[in-house]
Amino acid sequence: MGVNVKRVIDKLLPDVLVALNRSESCVAQNAVCCGSSMVGQQAVVDVLEDLISILFPGCHLRKDFCGGDLADALESTATNLLDQCSKSFEHQCYVEGCPNGCDNHMSQAQDAVETLVKSLPDILALLQKDFIAAYEGDPAAKSTLEVVMSYPGVYAVIVHRMAHCLYESKVPLIPRVMSEHAHSKTGIDIHPGATIGEGFFIDHGTGVVIGETCVIGKNVKLYQGVTLGAISFEKDEDGHLIKGVQRHPHVEDHVVIYAGATILGGGTTIGANSEIGGNVWLTHSVPPGSKVYNQQPRPLIREADGAWKTVDGPWDDFGAGI
């Protein structure tokens, strides 16, 4: 005998609705004092993709802008971003409590959006140097257009440059939504708080992690699987994590870090012009000009006649890119 679904729903619905209204759900936590809807993840992603299309009209992503269309697109995108930033500041006020109420969220949002729009020419100039670094750093690259349109490491850096600008303006939520969108698309996790100099290139990219307080200098190159992370997390007397302290490494100018290397700790500095080999684990500083690599194992080779032999002779330090 079939189940009467409507009867079951009618019976369960009152208790379910009460439980949902009392739950610590996303919607319940993000209801704001002034009645506005919360920040929308897809709305933030749409703004991000439009910003990238404005920076690279005709060669990246969804739209081809030119002339007056570009001005209209920038105005529309800035308006949409303003709406999302206002909601994010309002939500922060609701969650953390503001002594003066929630009246200044719009002015905070306006300042942040104005800063980003004014910074777009500088961000574009910075990205041009990143693109050149990618082109010159990869012999497989045929043009800068190719790296802009197809390299996941380049896409992650494009997103980071804009997310970092918003992070510097102390916009809540939105920079992290942008960076995690890039993470989901590329496998590259760059916290928007990381400070990254010009000429930055992530080759191949998958599995790269760059922490919030990481500082990276000019003309640095990372390969896949590199982690620039924290070695430990300090806690206060109540056992809560202490936030806002330096806990990730400082990588100076002209450093190359090969695949799978892990560098940890806020007191760890990689000196300029150093090379860090694949799968190296570092929790202390190295001086400028260092070459750091693991001692190579001697593999066993079983030949066609069934005999086992070891490999002798000279070894390369790193065995660079693929």
Order of alpha helices (4+ residues) and beta strands (2+ residues): alpha-alpha-alpha-alpha-alpha-alpha-alpha-alpha-beta-beta-beta-beta-beta-beta-beta-beta-beta-beta-beta-beta-beta-beta-beta-beta
